[in-house]
Amino acid sequence: MWFRRDLRVDDHPALAEACAVGEVLPLFVVDPAFASAGQPRRALLHDCLAALRDATGGALVLRHGDPVDIITGVAEEVGATTVYVSKDAGPYGRARDAAVADALRAGGRRLRGVGSPYAVEPGTVRKDDGGAYAVFTPFSKRWRATGWADPIDAPADPGWIEAPSDPLPERPEIELEVPDPAAAGARWQEFRAAGLDGYADRRDLPAVDGTSRLSPLLKYGVLHPRRLLVESDPSIDGHRVFQSELAWRDFYADVLLRRPDTAWENLDRRFDRIDLDTGAAARTKFERWCEGRTGFPIVDAGMRQLATTGWMHNRVRMIVASFLVKDLHLPWQWGARWFMQHLLDGDLASNNHGWQWAAGTGTDASPYFRVFNPTAQQERWDPTGEYVRRWIPELDSSDYPAPMVDHAAERREALARYQAVKAAAR
Ligand SMILES: Cc1cc2nc3c(=O)[nH]c(=O)nc-3n(C[C@H](O)[C@H](O)[C@H](O)COP(=O)(O)OP(=O)(O)OC[C@H]3O[C@@H](n4cnc5c(N)ncnc54)[C@H](O)[C@@H]3O)c2cc1C
């Protein structure tokens, strides 16, 4: 069993199938490609692996190196006939798995994919004519109708095969608090009991702890979304909205599977022609955004929450993203890369499509001409200023900078640049 984004033994269809067939070696490959992930995510991965090692009674085998070499080598070492995985829908993972499958085949072995990190496997939710959905709402309807299986128990007595292990990957020294993977189930039950009923009303208020905070644990598959869906009740408003957020997660994975180029390129290629700022002055603006010193409190609070905690409230993610693209006229890829470096839940599909949504270059939910006003957003979602004060202690002093741009003027500028693209496309 080759673990990747499914770092659990409970409710694990691939592991269950492997255990039903024979003895199993639990393996994780520390791929050199992980070095490019931000420090928060590397720390979380370390902790998830430590928890998985405990959950396997110490049997988890780690090997550092290229997955093709390691998987074929270990399969030969233990005489495995089949290597089980949960399927990966991302561009890197698919290419890697194709290479591993080829190498295994050459040795008379096979790679067998069972399940995925999503409630409904990417590529499954399709129109009657077999085409993919380009828009979220019809996708989510079909997604619900497709449904998901019930969670399954951990294998009773896996009879793990033992093999020598390399050490855990190094844990970066960071100050921020990493969620405890061993407490994932408890966190879900706590949110389910205290937060889920009120989720629809509270999820947009950044000052309030009104969301599940499960994204980092979902990212590494410590929990599978199927459990959250089965244990919530769509006849209750808050639950239904929560389920719909999990549908967004599946939707973006589906979009990325279909259009792997959209990881870093505009989904709507007409926007390749939009005029963006990328010179030295743009770099300076970008740095102010990163540091949380734009002079727009809701933007700065969000950027500081991200730097300090490795997480940012969803409403504020939308606001800071809109500000980068529409007020500063910078490429969304700059912001997406910064997020991937700093988020504990950094995930290529959700992040980069979240950014494309904000930039108006992606699926059609937020057209380009809809520009968030950061001041109005703050008044609406943080009316007492509790959130912005929490993250900007100097807010009321002369140390806090004046707004770095005039929002009304930049809004006009963004719309003019958009009009130019539209005119050129005619
Ligand atoms: C610009 C931008 C970047 C983002 N980057 C990421 C990212 O890298 N990783 C990530 O997991 N989410 C990302 N999101 C989506 C969302 O902000 C986070 O999933 C959410 O804030 C996580 O907090 P939570 O677990 O408390 O969410 P909850 O509100 O409790 O939602 C439950 C779960 O649903 C999923 N979810 C919720 N909202 C979304 C959404 N809009 N898109 C996709 N899945 C969603 C997440 O898995 C989340 O854990 C991004 C959104 C934006 C606008």
The ligand as a Tripos MOL2 file, in Angstrom:
@<TRIPOS>MOLECULE
LIG
   53    58     1     0     0
SMALL
NO_CHARGES

@<TRIPOS>ATOM
      1 C1         -8.1060   32.5300   -3.3150 C.3       1 LIG1
      2 C2         -8.5120   31.2510   -2.5990 C.ar      1 LIG1
      3 C3         -7.5600   30.2630   -2.3390 C.ar      1 LIG1
      4 C4         -7.9220   29.0730   -1.6860 C.ar      1 LIG1
      5 N1         -6.9680   28.1120   -1.4620 N.ar      1 LIG1
      6 C5         -7.3150   26.9370   -0.8860 C.ar      1 LIG1
      7 C6         -6.3610   25.8890   -0.7030 C.ar      1 LIG1
      8 O1         -5.1930   26.0140   -1.0560 O.2       1 LIG1
      9 N2         -6.7590   24.7410   -0.0930 N.ar      1 LIG1
     10 C7         -8.0580   24.5600    0.3130 C.ar      1 LIG1
     11 O2         -8.3570   23.4950    0.8770 O.2       1 LIG1
     12 N3         -8.9720   25.5220    0.1200 N.ar      1 LIG1
     13 C8         -8.6580   26.6900   -0.4580 C.ar      1 LIG1
     14 N4         -9.6070   27.6740   -0.6290 N.ar      1 LIG1
     15 C9        -11.0000   27.3900   -0.2550 C.3       1 LIG1
     16 C10       -11.3910   27.7760    1.1810 C.3       1 LIG1
     17 O3        -10.9850   29.0790    1.4690 O.3       1 LIG1
     18 C11       -10.8200   26.8290    2.2350 C.3       1 LIG1
     19 O4        -11.0660   25.4880    1.8890 O.3       1 LIG1
     20 C12       -11.4510   27.0740    3.6060 C.3       1 LIG1
     21 O5        -11.2620   28.4010    4.0070 O.3       1 LIG1
     22 C13       -10.8470   26.1250    4.6140 C.3       1 LIG1
     23 O6        -11.3190   26.3740    5.9010 O.3       1 LIG1
     24 P1        -12.3110   25.3490    6.6160 P.3       1 LIG1
     25 O7        -11.7420   23.9780    6.5810 O.co2     1 LIG1
     26 O8        -12.6380   25.9060    7.9540 O.co2     1 LIG1
     27 O9        -13.5560   25.4020    5.6460 O.3       1 LIG1
     28 P2        -15.0930   25.0380    5.8600 P.3       1 LIG1
     29 O10       -15.8650   26.2740    5.6340 O.co2     1 LIG1
     30 O11       -15.2930   24.3190    7.1350 O.co2     1 LIG1
     31 O12       -15.3980   24.0720    4.6250 O.3       1 LIG1
     32 C14       -15.2690   22.6450    4.7170 C.3       1 LIG1
     33 C15       -14.3340   22.1450    3.6510 C.3       1 LIG1
     34 O13       -14.8820   22.3860    2.3650 O.3       1 LIG1
     35 C16       -13.8290   22.6580    1.4400 C.3       1 LIG1
     36 N5        -14.0000   24.0070    0.9000 N.ar      1 LIG1
     37 C17       -14.5940   25.0650    1.5050 C.ar      1 LIG1
     38 N6        -14.6360   26.1150    0.6790 N.ar      1 LIG1
     39 C18       -14.0480   25.7370   -0.4690 C.ar      1 LIG1
     40 C19       -13.7870   26.3920   -1.6970 C.ar      1 LIG1
     41 N7        -14.1580   27.6590   -1.9400 N.pl3     1 LIG1
     42 N8        -13.1380   25.7050   -2.6630 N.ar      1 LIG1
     43 C20       -12.7560   24.4210   -2.4620 C.ar      1 LIG1
     44 N9        -12.9820   23.7470   -1.3140 N.ar      1 LIG1
     45 C21       -13.6330   24.4120   -0.3240 C.ar      1 LIG1
     46 C22       -12.5330   22.5590    2.2140 C.3       1 LIG1
     47 O14       -12.0200   21.2710    2.0570 O.3       1 LIG1
     48 C23       -12.9850   22.8030    3.6390 C.3       1 LIG1
     49 O15       -12.1240   22.2200    4.5980 O.3       1 LIG1
     50 C24        -9.2610   28.8830   -1.2770 C.ar      1 LIG1
     51 C25       -10.2080   29.8790   -1.5270 C.ar      1 LIG1
     52 C26        -9.8380   31.0630   -2.1680 C.ar      1 LIG1
     53 C27       -10.8820   32.1030   -2.4240 C.3       1 LIG1
@<TRIPOS>BOND
     1     1     2 1
     2     2     3 ar
     3     2    52 ar
     4     3     4 ar
     5     4     5 ar
     6     4    50 ar
     7     5     6 ar
     8     6     7 ar
     9     6    13 1
    10     7     8 2
    11     7     9 ar
    12     9    10 ar
    13    10    11 2
    14    10    12 ar
    15    12    13 ar
    16    13    14 ar
    17    14    15 1
    18    14    50 ar
    19    15    16 1
    20    16    17 1
    21    16    18 1
    22    18    19 1
    23    18    20 1
    24    20    21 1
    25    20    22 1
    26    22    23 1
    27    23    24 1
    28    24    25 2
    29    24    26 1
    30    24    27 1
    31    27    28 1
    32    28    29 2
    33    28    30 1
    34    28    31 1
    35    31    32 1
    36    32    33 1
    37    33    34 1
    38    33    48 1
    39    34    35 1
    40    35    36 1
    41    35    46 1
    42    36    37 ar
    43    36    45 ar
    44    37    38 ar
    45    38    39 ar
    46    39    40 ar
    47    39    45 ar
    48    40    41 1
    49    40    42 ar
    50    42    43 ar
    51    43    44 ar
    52    44    45 ar
    53    46    47 1
    54    46    48 1
    55    48    49 1
    56    50    51 ar
    57    51    52 ar
    58    52    53 1
@<TRIPOS>SUBSTRUCTURE
     1 LIG1         1 GROUP 0 **** ****
